[in-house]
Amino acid sequence: MQKLTILERQLKEIQEREMVRISNLKTAWHYTTGEKFIKIVESGLLIPTSIGVEHPEKPILWFSSNQYWEPTACKAIYENNTITTLTMDETKTRGGGLVRFGLPLKDLHHWNKLIKKSKMSVNVALGLESAGVRQGANPNHWYGLTKAIPLSKCPYIEVIKDDLWVRVKPA
């Protein structure tokens, strides 16, 4: 009887991990740091970034279908008159951890459509693609919105623990 209970528990854990894996395949993620997570929770919103955005372009709330990490989510720092892009681990350490918010792909605009939706110029789009590729990103993984979304509309929230993403808000 005891062995059956252990086996049943192990099977249930495997099934739950598989369901998470399958749901992730249809999910894009907004990657951020623990420090920014606190501000996001306080505001109750995921808000598009307006850094480097000039009128008439609209700010974008960025997501990635990369299921582990989006390289362009690595933070940059300015030290000794030099701008350096941190690694994922360095971003995690300096940013107070890593958090990601998941939305279904169907609720987002793919990069190609997002360029038009945000009124981004061709030169800016090509520049972002070039910079992203240099950082190891794949622009085909990029999705987004041009509006803020309430956290209540965000079905998945995960934090990284021991190099694994752990769901803290299930769908």
VOVO-977991 format. One record per residue (C-alpha): residue number from 0; z, x, y. Coordinates in nm, 4 decimals, m for minus. Layout:
seq: NUM | Z: Z | X: X | Y: Y
...
This chain:
seq: 0 | Z: 0.0000 | X: 0.0000 | Y: 0.0000
seq: 1 | Z: 0.0947 | X: 0.2754 | Y: 0.2459
seq: 2 | Z: m0.2329 | X: 0.4646 | Y: 0.1787
seq: 3 | Z: m0.4374 | X: 0.1531 | Y: 0.2421
seq: 4 | Z: m0.2655 | X: 0.1012 | Y: 0.5752
seq: 5 | Z: m0.3379 | X: 0.4624 | Y: 0.6774
seq: 6 | Z: m0.7011 | X: 0.4285 | Y: 0.5667
seq: 7 | Z: m0.7353 | X: 0.0988 | Y: 0.7501
seq: 8 | Z: m0.5957 | X: 0.2577 | Y: 1.0662
seq: 9 | Z: m0.8322 | X: 0.5537 | Y: 1.0360
seq: 10 | Z: m1.1271 | X: 0.3193 | Y: 0.9816
seq: 11 | Z: m1.0264 | X: 0.1132 | Y: 1.2855
seq: 12 | Z: m1.0040 | X: 0.4310 | Y: 1.4988
seq: 13 | Z: m1.3507 | X: 0.5396 | Y: 1.3793
seq: 14 | Z: m1.4929 | X: 0.1948 | Y: 1.4559
seq: 15 | Z: m1.3366 | X: 0.1969 | Y: 1.8048
seq: 16 | Z: m1.4776 | X: 0.5450 | Y: 1.8788
seq: 17 | Z: m1.8199 | X: 0.4304 | Y: 1.7589
seq: 18 | Z: m1.8057 | X: 0.1204 | Y: 1.9810
seq: 19 | Z: m1.7144 | X: 0.3410 | Y: 2.2792
seq: 20 | Z: m2.0030 | X: 0.5774 | Y: 2.1929
seq: 21 | Z: m2.2512 | X: 0.2879 | Y: 2.1700
seq: 22 | Z: m2.1295 | X: 0.1291 | Y: 2.4949
seq: 23 | Z: m2.1570 | X: 0.4698 | Y: 2.6651
seq: 24 | Z: m2.5271 | X: 0.4912 | Y: 2.5767
seq: 25 | Z: m2.5855 | X: 0.1914 | Y: 2.8030
seq: 26 | Z: m2.3501 | X: 0.3179 | Y: 3.0739
seq: 27 | Z: m2.3944 | X: 0.5397 | Y: 3.3768
seq: 28 | Z: m2.0996 | X: 0.7188 | Y: 3.5311
seq: 29 | Z: m1.9745 | X: 0.7927 | Y: 3.8802
seq: 30 | Z: m1.7961 | X: 1.1274 | Y: 3.8345
seq: 31 | Z: m1.5155 | X: 1.2282 | Y: 4.0704
seq: 32 | Z: m1.1917 | X: 1.4225 | Y: 4.0977
seq: 33 | Z: m0.8326 | X: 1.3097 | Y: 4.0517
seq: 34 | Z: m0.7705 | X: 1.3576 | Y: 4.4245
seq: 35 | Z: m1.0577 | X: 1.1267 | Y: 4.5175
seq: 36 | Z: m0.9523 | X: 0.8814 | Y: 4.2455
seq: 37 | Z: m0.6288 | X: 0.8163 | Y: 4.4373
seq: 38 | Z: m0.8260 | X: 0.7317 | Y: 4.7536
seq: 39 | Z: m1.0668 | X: 0.5127 | Y: 4.5556
seq: 40 | Z: m0.7797 | X: 0.3153 | Y: 4.4029
seq: 41 | Z: m0.6124 | X: 0.2776 | Y: 4.7448
seq: 42 | Z: m0.9331 | X: 0.1356 | Y: 4.8934
seq: 43 | Z: m1.0182 | X: m0.0707 | Y: 4.5850
seq: 44 | Z: m1.3844 | X: 0.0306 | Y: 4.6267
seq: 45 | Z: m1.6415 | X: 0.2801 | Y: 4.5105
seq: 46 | Z: m1.8177 | X: 0.3634 | Y: 4.8360
seq: 47 | Z: m2.1619 | X: 0.5235 | Y: 4.8860
seq: 48 | Z: m2.1557 | X: 0.8745 | Y: 5.0284
seq: 49 | Z: m2.2978 | X: 0.9206 | Y: 5.3739
seq: 50 | Z: m2.2800 | X: 1.3026 | Y: 5.3751
seq: 51 | Z: m2.6113 | X: 1.4380 | Y: 5.5000
seq: 52 | Z: m2.7593 | X: 1.0897 | Y: 5.5403
seq: 53 | Z: m2.9499 | X: 1.0209 | Y: 5.8613
seq: 54 | Z: m3.0815 | X: 0.6866 | Y: 5.9856
seq: 55 | Z: m3.2849 | X: 0.5018 | Y: 5.8582
seq: 56 | Z: m3.1763 | X: 0.6343 | Y: 5.5170
seq: 57 | Z: m2.8973 | X: 0.4380 | Y: 5.3455
seq: 58 | Z: m2.5994 | X: 0.6086 | Y: 5.1782
seq: 59 | Z: m2.5983 | X: 0.6107 | Y: 4.7969
seq: 60 | Z: m2.3228 | X: 0.5475 | Y: 4.5444
seq: 61 | Z: m2.4300 | X: 0.7973 | Y: 4.2770
seq: 62 | Z: m2.4148 | X: 0.7508 | Y: 3.8992
seq: 63 | Z: m2.5469 | X: 0.9555 | Y: 3.6090
seq: 64 | Z: m2.6432 | X: 0.8589 | Y: 3.2561
seq: 65 | Z: m2.5332 | X: 1.2061 | Y: 3.1438
seq: 66 | Z: m2.2588 | X: 1.1138 | Y: 2.8991
seq: 67 | Z: m2.0432 | X: 1.4240 | Y: 2.9428
seq: 68 | Z: m2.0777 | X: 1.5499 | Y: 3.3021
seq: 69 | Z: m2.3246 | X: 1.5398 | Y: 3.5883
seq: 70 | Z: m2.3752 | X: 1.8987 | Y: 3.7109
seq: 71 | Z: m2.4307 | X: 1.7834 | Y: 4.0702
seq: 72 | Z: m2.0778 | X: 1.6367 | Y: 4.0668
seq: 73 | Z: m1.9382 | X: 1.9914 | Y: 4.0774
seq: 74 | Z: m1.7681 | X: 2.0462 | Y: 4.4101
seq: 75 | Z: m1.8683 | X: 2.3151 | Y: 4.6582
seq: 76 | Z: m1.6183 | X: 2.5289 | Y: 4.8464
seq: 77 | Z: m1.6451 | X: 2.7451 | Y: 5.1535
seq: 78 | Z: m1.4591 | X: 3.0760 | Y: 5.1223
seq: 79 | Z: m1.5178 | X: 3.4116 | Y: 5.2869
seq: 80 | Z: m1.8204 | X: 3.2793 | Y: 5.4792
seq: 81 | Z: m1.9860 | X: 3.1783 | Y: 5.1518
seq: 82 | Z: m2.0539 | X: 2.8391 | Y: 4.9948
seq: 83 | Z: m1.9918 | X: 2.8424 | Y: 4.6202
seq: 84 | Z: m2.0530 | X: 2.5618 | Y: 4.3728
seq: 85 | Z: m1.7634 | X: 2.5297 | Y: 4.1327
seq: 86 | Z: m1.8022 | X: 2.4838 | Y: 3.7577
seq: 87 | Z: m1.6848 | X: 2.1647 | Y: 3.5893
seq: 88 | Z: m1.3573 | X: 2.3363 | Y: 3.4878
seq: 89 | Z: m1.3040 | X: 2.4732 | Y: 3.8383
seq: 90 | Z: m1.3754 | X: 2.1293 | Y: 3.9871
seq: 91 | Z: m1.1208 | X: 1.9824 | Y: 3.7450
seq: 92 | Z: m0.8573 | X: 2.2422 | Y: 3.8356
seq: 93 | Z: m0.9075 | X: 2.2362 | Y: 4.2126
seq: 94 | Z: m0.9657 | X: 1.8601 | Y: 4.2279
seq: 95 | Z: m0.6583 | X: 1.7474 | Y: 4.0383
seq: 96 | Z: m0.8437 | X: 1.6410 | Y: 3.7240
seq: 97 | Z: m1.1666 | X: 1.4540 | Y: 3.6562
seq: 98 | Z: m1.2252 | X: 1.0792 | Y: 3.6493
seq: 99 | Z: m1.5358 | X: 0.8717 | Y: 3.5891
seq: 100 | Z: m1.6209 | X: 0.5089 | Y: 3.6588
seq: 101 | Z: m1.8765 | X: 0.3429 | Y: 3.4315
seq: 102 | Z: m2.1228 | X: 0.0670 | Y: 3.5059
seq: 103 | Z: m2.3935 | X: m0.0778 | Y: 3.2831
seq: 104 | Z: m2.7320 | X: 0.0855 | Y: 3.3461
seq: 105 | Z: m2.8828 | X: m0.2608 | Y: 3.3983
seq: 106 | Z: m2.6687 | X: m0.3049 | Y: 3.7113
seq: 107 | Z: m2.7998 | X: 0.0142 | Y: 3.8762
seq: 108 | Z: m3.1239 | X: 0.1407 | Y: 4.0257
seq: 109 | Z: m3.2918 | X: 0.4367 | Y: 3.8565
seq: 110 | Z: m3.3612 | X: 0.7427 | Y: 4.0733
seq: 111 | Z: m3.7287 | X: 0.6523 | Y: 4.1267
seq: 112 | Z: m3.6380 | X: 0.3068 | Y: 4.2582
seq: 113 | Z: m3.3302 | X: 0.4385 | Y: 4.4413
seq: 114 | Z: m3.5467 | X: 0.6639 | Y: 4.6577
seq: 115 | Z: m3.7249 | X: 0.3558 | Y: 4.7951
seq: 116 | Z: m3.4118 | X: 0.1355 | Y: 4.8107
seq: 117 | Z: m3.2284 | X: 0.3976 | Y: 5.0174
seq: 118 | Z: m3.5307 | X: 0.4647 | Y: 5.2419
seq: 119 | Z: m3.5048 | X: 0.8326 | Y: 5.1516
seq: 120 | Z: m3.7884 | X: 1.0548 | Y: 5.2704
seq: 121 | Z: m4.0063 | X: 1.2291 | Y: 5.0128
seq: 122 | Z: m3.8914 | X: 1.5681 | Y: 5.1437
seq: 123 | Z: m3.5238 | X: 1.4790 | Y: 5.1020
seq: 124 | Z: m3.5885 | X: 1.3400 | Y: 4.7512
seq: 125 | Z: m3.7764 | X: 1.6542 | Y: 4.6465
seq: 126 | Z: m3.5000 | X: 1.8703 | Y: 4.7949
seq: 127 | Z: m3.2311 | X: 1.6822 | Y: 4.6026
seq: 128 | Z: m3.4310 | X: 1.7086 | Y: 4.2800
seq: 129 | Z: m3.4856 | X: 2.0811 | Y: 4.3296
seq: 130 | Z: m3.1178 | X: 2.1462 | Y: 4.4071
seq: 131 | Z: m3.0094 | X: 1.9307 | Y: 4.1131
seq: 132 | Z: m3.2360 | X: 2.1082 | Y: 3.8662
seq: 133 | Z: m3.1040 | X: 2.4469 | Y: 3.9889
seq: 134 | Z: m2.7545 | X: 2.3203 | Y: 3.9074
seq: 135 | Z: m2.8626 | X: 2.2137 | Y: 3.5568
seq: 136 | Z: m2.9063 | X: 1.8421 | Y: 3.6281
seq: 137 | Z: m3.1841 | X: 1.6118 | Y: 3.5134
seq: 138 | Z: m3.2976 | X: 1.3724 | Y: 3.7892
seq: 139 | Z: m3.4028 | X: 1.1245 | Y: 3.5184
seq: 140 | Z: m3.0281 | X: 1.0754 | Y: 3.4578
seq: 141 | Z: m2.9685 | X: 0.9686 | Y: 3.8192
seq: 142 | Z: m2.8870 | X: 0.6099 | Y: 3.9095
seq: 143 | Z: m2.7143 | X: 0.4449 | Y: 4.1992
seq: 144 | Z: m2.6580 | X: 0.1659 | Y: 4.4474
seq: 145 | Z: m2.6821 | X: 0.1431 | Y: 4.8244
seq: 146 | Z: m2.3700 | X: m0.0692 | Y: 4.8549
seq: 147 | Z: m2.0000 | X: m0.0373 | Y: 4.7761
seq: 148 | Z: m1.8626 | X: m0.2053 | Y: 4.4666
seq: 149 | Z: m1.5085 | X: m0.3295 | Y: 4.4085
seq: 150 | Z: m1.3191 | X: m0.1586 | Y: 4.1267
seq: 151 | Z: m1.2711 | X: m0.5027 | Y: 3.9723
seq: 152 | Z: m1.6476 | X: m0.4971 | Y: 3.8963
seq: 153 | Z: m1.6201 | X: m0.1585 | Y: 3.7228
seq: 154 | Z: m1.5701 | X: m0.2203 | Y: 3.3496
seq: 155 | Z: m1.4882 | X: 0.1371 | Y: 3.2466
seq: 156 | Z: m1.2612 | X: 0.4041 | Y: 3.3887
seq: 157 | Z: m1.2069 | X: 0.7278 | Y: 3.1984
seq: 158 | Z: m1.0159 | X: 1.0519 | Y: 3.2567
seq: 159 | Z: m1.0790 | X: 1.3853 | Y: 3.0920
seq: 160 | Z: m0.8071 | X: 1.5172 | Y: 2.8643
seq: 161 | Z: m0.8490 | X: 1.8292 | Y: 2.6513
seq: 162 | Z: m1.2247 | X: 1.8255 | Y: 2.7263
seq: 163 | Z: m1.2618 | X: 1.4689 | Y: 2.5951
seq: 164 | Z: m1.3122 | X: 1.1560 | Y: 2.8038
seq: 165 | Z: m1.0375 | X: 0.8993 | Y: 2.7394
seq: 166 | Z: m1.0813 | X: 0.5384 | Y: 2.8419
seq: 167 | Z: m0.7985 | X: 0.4109 | Y: 3.0611
seq: 168 | Z: m0.9646 | X: 0.0811 | Y: 3.1551
seq: 169 | Z: m1.1502 | X: m0.0919 | Y: 2.8711
seq: 170 | Z: m1.4183 | X: m0.3502 | Y: 2.9284
